[in-house]
Amino acid sequence: RGAGTIGFSLSRSGDATLDVLDIGGRVLATLARGEHASGAHRVAWDGRDARGQKLAAGMVFVRLAAEGRVLTQRVALSR
């Protein structure tokens, strides 16, 4: 468990960054960064941090920075 897919949609092409954060706001992993086309996108995530370590079960936050906005959503990571 802990693996899954995170989806996001862009109304126009441009830079986008999708990060996983801990409760303190520290970036644990960057799942996507760079130029993305408009439309729907899906990113697979195996529940690991940037060093390849499995994260413990609990709350994390997924933050999308794109189109001049930052959207953050709380996600429960289960093991």
N, C-alpha and C positions, 0 to 999 in steps of 0.2 A: 504494500500500500504506500501512499504518499506520492505516487506518480499521477500525472494528470495533464490536462491541457488548459491553457489560459487563452481566452479570446479577446480581441479588441477590434474596433472598427475606426477607420479614419475617413473623414468626409473629403479630404484632399491629400495629395501626395506631400510628403515632407519628412523631416526628422522625427523619430519617435524613440523613446527609451522606456523599456519595461523592466522594472526592478522589483526584487523581493526584499522587504525590509523586516527587521525585528521590531519589537514593541517600542524600542528606544529610538527608532528611525535610522539605524545603521543598515547600510546596504549589505545584504547577505549574498545576493546573486543578481547578475544582470542577464535577463533572458533575451532581450532584443535591444539593439542600438543601431541607429543609422537611418538611412533613407528608406521609406516604405511607401508603396503605392497606395492610392485611395482604395477603400473597400475593407472587407473583413480579413482578419489575420488570426492564425492560431499558432500558439507556441507550446511545444511539449516541455514539461518540467518534471524531473524525476525526484524532486524534494531534496536536492543536494545544494550546498552552498557553493561559492566560487572556488573553493579548494577541493571540492568533490566529496565533502563530508555530509553524511545524511543528517538532516535537521531533526531534532526531537519533535514529537507531537506537540501541538499547541497553536497559538495564534501567530500568524505572520500577516504582513500587509503587502499587497501588490500595488505598485505605483506606476501609472502611465503618464509620461510627460510628452505631449504632442499638441500641435496646433495652438501653441501659446497657452495651454492649460495643463494642469496637473490633477489627475484623478487618482484617488487612493481607495482601495477596497480591502476590508478585513477578510482573511481566509483562514479557515481551520485546517491545519495540517494534521492528518491522522496517520498512525503507523499500525 
